[in-house]
Amino acid sequence: MADKTTLARQFIEAIPHARALGLALTKIGEGEAEITLPYNADLVGDPRTGVIHGGAVSTILDTCCGAAVMSHPSAPGGTATIDLRIDYMRAATPGQTITARANCYHITRNVAFVRATAMDEDKDKPVATATGSFTVEAK
């Protein structure tokens, strides 16, 4: 699994947008991934409230889903998003880190299916959830 972990980490670190947001891969393996997004005032979507922009939440969910696919035992390598549905449940609490967790729950020869949740430090209810399908690179 070390090779897939390294590959997933390199994948995330190579994405300039992920680096600019400060995304950090904190857990990976067997079709599961966890990524954190630290609070950053530069990412605020509403200056009046200090709430992080929904685009940053979308990015962490999409990136986490891709990492989960890459770490799945049946996935040979890279991936790309085919479809991603995000349901926003509430605004993230200003000043708090957002953590996304993704699970690649089914994989075929060509498509991987993933579910993810983004939570802030309140952990009472999700900030957002996602379901998506991703390409599976041919062997």
C-alpha positions as CSV (number, residue, x, y, z in Angstrom):
1,M,0.0,0.0,0.0
2,A,3.0,2.3,0.5
3,D,3.3,2.8,-3.3
4,K,-0.4,3.9,-3.6
5,T,-0.1,6.1,-0.6
6,T,2.9,7.8,-2.1
7,L,1.2,8.1,-5.5
8,A,-1.9,9.7,-3.9
9,R,0.2,12.1,-1.8
10,Q,2.2,13.1,-4.9
11,F,-1.1,13.5,-6.8
12,I,-2.4,16.0,-4.3
13,E,0.9,17.8,-3.8
14,A,1.2,18.3,-7.6
15,I,-2.1,20.1,-7.9
16,P,-1.4,23.8,-7.7
17,H,-4.9,24.6,-6.6
18,A,-4.7,22.1,-3.7
19,R,-1.3,23.6,-2.6
20,A,-2.8,27.1,-2.8
21,L,-5.6,26.0,-0.5
22,G,-3.3,24.3,1.9
23,L,-4.9,20.8,1.6
24,A,-3.1,18.1,3.6
25,L,-3.6,14.4,3.1
26,T,-3.8,13.0,6.7
27,K,-5.0,9.4,6.1
28,I,-5.0,7.1,3.1
29,G,-5.5,3.4,2.3
30,E,-7.7,0.6,1.0
31,G,-10.1,3.0,-0.8
32,E,-10.4,5.6,2.0
33,A,-8.8,9.0,2.4
34,E,-8.9,12.0,4.7
35,I,-7.8,15.5,3.8
36,T,-7.8,18.7,5.9
37,L,-8.3,22.3,4.8
38,P,-7.1,24.8,7.4
39,Y,-9.1,28.0,7.9
40,N,-7.7,30.8,5.7
41,A,-9.2,34.3,5.5
42,D,-8.2,34.4,1.9
43,L,-10.7,31.7,1.2
44,V,-13.7,33.5,2.7
45,G,-16.7,33.7,0.5
46,D,-18.7,36.2,2.7
47,P,-16.5,38.8,4.4
48,R,-19.4,39.8,6.6
49,T,-19.6,36.4,8.3
50,G,-16.1,34.9,7.6
51,V,-17.5,31.7,6.1
52,I,-15.3,29.7,3.8
53,H,-16.4,29.8,0.1
54,G,-18.3,26.8,-1.1
55,G,-15.7,26.4,-3.9
56,A,-13.0,25.5,-1.4
57,V,-15.4,22.9,0.2
58,S,-16.0,21.5,-3.3
59,T,-12.3,21.2,-3.9
60,I,-11.5,19.4,-0.7
61,L,-14.3,16.9,-1.4
62,D,-13.3,16.3,-5.0
63,T,-9.6,15.9,-4.1
64,C,-10.4,13.6,-1.2
65,C,-12.6,11.4,-3.4
66,G,-9.8,11.2,-6.0
67,A,-7.3,10.1,-3.4
68,A,-9.7,7.4,-2.1
69,V,-10.0,6.0,-5.6
70,M,-6.3,6.0,-6.1
71,S,-5.8,4.1,-2.9
72,H,-8.4,1.4,-3.7
73,P,-6.8,-2.1,-4.1
74,S,-8.5,-2.5,-7.5
75,A,-7.4,0.8,-8.9
76,P,-4.3,0.8,-11.0
77,G,-3.3,4.5,-10.7
78,G,-4.6,7.9,-11.7
79,T,-8.2,9.1,-11.8
80,A,-10.3,12.0,-13.0
81,T,-13.8,13.2,-11.9
82,I,-16.6,12.1,-14.1
83,D,-19.5,13.4,-12.0
84,L,-19.7,14.9,-8.5
85,R,-22.8,15.9,-6.6
86,I,-22.3,18.1,-3.6
87,D,-25.0,18.8,-1.0
88,Y,-24.2,21.7,1.2
89,M,-25.8,21.2,4.7
90,R,-24.6,24.3,6.5
91,A,-21.9,27.0,6.5
92,A,-18.6,26.0,8.0
93,T,-17.8,27.6,11.3
94,P,-15.4,30.5,10.7
95,G,-11.9,29.9,12.1
96,Q,-12.2,26.1,12.0
97,T,-10.4,23.4,10.0
98,I,-12.5,21.4,7.6
99,T,-11.8,17.7,7.3
100,A,-13.1,15.6,4.4
101,R,-13.3,11.8,4.5
102,A,-14.0,9.8,1.4
103,N,-14.8,6.1,0.8
104,C,-14.5,4.4,-2.6
105,Y,-17.3,1.9,-2.0
106,H,-17.5,0.3,-5.5
107,I,-15.2,0.0,-8.4
108,T,-15.6,-1.5,-11.9
109,R,-13.1,-1.9,-14.7
110,N,-13.7,1.7,-15.8
111,V,-15.6,3.6,-13.1
112,A,-15.2,4.1,-9.3
113,F,-18.0,5.2,-7.0
114,V,-17.3,7.4,-4.0
115,R,-19.0,9.0,-1.0
116,A,-17.5,11.8,1.1
117,T,-18.3,14.0,4.0
118,A,-16.8,17.4,5.0
119,M,-17.0,18.3,8.7
120,D,-15.6,21.2,10.6
121,E,-14.5,21.0,14.3
122,D,-18.1,21.2,15.6
123,K,-18.7,17.7,14.3
124,D,-22.4,18.0,15.1
125,K,-23.5,17.7,11.5
126,P,-21.8,17.8,8.1
127,V,-20.8,21.0,6.3
128,A,-21.4,19.1,3.0
129,T,-21.6,15.6,1.5
130,A,-20.6,14.4,-1.9
131,T,-21.3,11.4,-4.1
132,G,-19.4,10.9,-7.3
133,S,-18.0,8.7,-10.1
134,F,-14.4,8.8,-11.2
135,T,-12.4,7.2,-14.0
136,V,-10.4,4.1,-13.4
137,E,-7.1,4.2,-15.4
138,A,-6.7,1.2,-17.6
139,K,-4.0,-1.3,-16.6
